[in-house]
């Protein structure tokens, strides 16, 4: 298990705990300071996860764009080589 997997599990658990506490206290109509801190912490973790996901997506899109730019150049070079060889006649 990587550290990121461990963090994701911990973050998920933290959000679930905060959510269940919110539901309990919502029926009572009162929140404690620790409930608010837990909810804010869970939101911060979620925001960091979203930022990391966005960064990963941006880098993968950039990689794909670079790969797509390279492919046509290779095919152009291959076409030039085939044109230079000239026609092939069987005699």
C-alpha positions in Angstrom: 0.0 0.0 0.0 1.5 3.4 -0.9 1.4 6.4 1.4 -1.2 8.0 -1.0 -3.5 5.0 -0.6 -3.1 5.2 3.2 -3.9 8.9 3.1 -7.0 8.4 0.9 -8.3 5.7 3.3 -7.7 8.0 6.3 -9.3 11.0 4.5 -12.3 8.9 3.6 -12.7 7.7 7.1 -12.3 11.2 8.4 -15.0 12.5 6.1 -17.3 9.6 7.1 -16.8 10.3 10.8 -17.5 14.0 10.3 -20.6 13.3 8.2 -22.0 10.9 10.8 -21.4 13.4 13.6 -23.0 16.1 11.6 -26.1 14.0 11.1 -26.3 13.2 14.8 -26.0 16.8 15.8 -28.2 18.1 13.0 -31.1 16.4 14.6 -30.2 18.1 17.9 -29.6 21.4 16.3 -26.1 22.0 17.9 -22.6 21.5 16.7 -19.5 21.5 18.9 -16.2 23.1 18.0 -14.6 19.7 17.4 -17.4 18.8 14.9 -16.7 22.0 13.0 -12.9 21.4 13.0 -13.5 17.8 11.7 -15.8 19.1 9.0 -13.3 21.8 7.9 -10.4 19.3 8.0 -12.4 16.9 5.8 -13.2 19.7 3.3 -9.5 20.7 3.2 -8.5 17.1 2.4 -11.1 16.8 -0.3 -9.8 20.1 -1.9 -6.2 18.8 -1.9 -7.3 15.5 -3.5 -9.1 17.5 -6.2 -6.0 19.7 -6.8 -3.8 16.6 -7.2 -6.3 15.0 -9.6 -6.4 18.2 -11.7 -2.6 18.3 -11.8 -2.5 14.7 -12.9 -5.1 15.2 -15.6 -3.3 18.3 -16.9 0.0 16.5 -17.1 -1.5 13.4 -18.9 -3.2 15.7 -21.4 0.1 17.5 -22.0 1.8 14.2 -22.5 -0.8 13.0 -25.0 -0.6 16.3 -26.9 3.2 16.0 -27.2 2.8 12.4 -28.4 0.2 13.4 -31.0 2.6 16.1 -32.3 5.4 13.6 -32.7 3.4 11.0 -34.6 2.7 13.1 -37.7 6.3 14.1 -38.0 7.4 10.5 -38.1 4.8 9.6 -40.7 5.9 12.6 -42.9 9.5 11.4 -42.7 8.4 7.9 -43.6 6.5 9.2 -46.6 9.5 11.2 -47.8 11.7 8.1 -47.7 9.2 6.1 -49.7 9.0 8.8 -52.3 12.8 9.0 -52.6 13.1 5.3 -53.4 11.1 5.7 -56.5 8.8 3.2 -58.2 9.7 -0.5 -58.0 9.4 -2.5 -61.2 9.6 -6.2 -61.5 11.4 -7.4 -64.6 
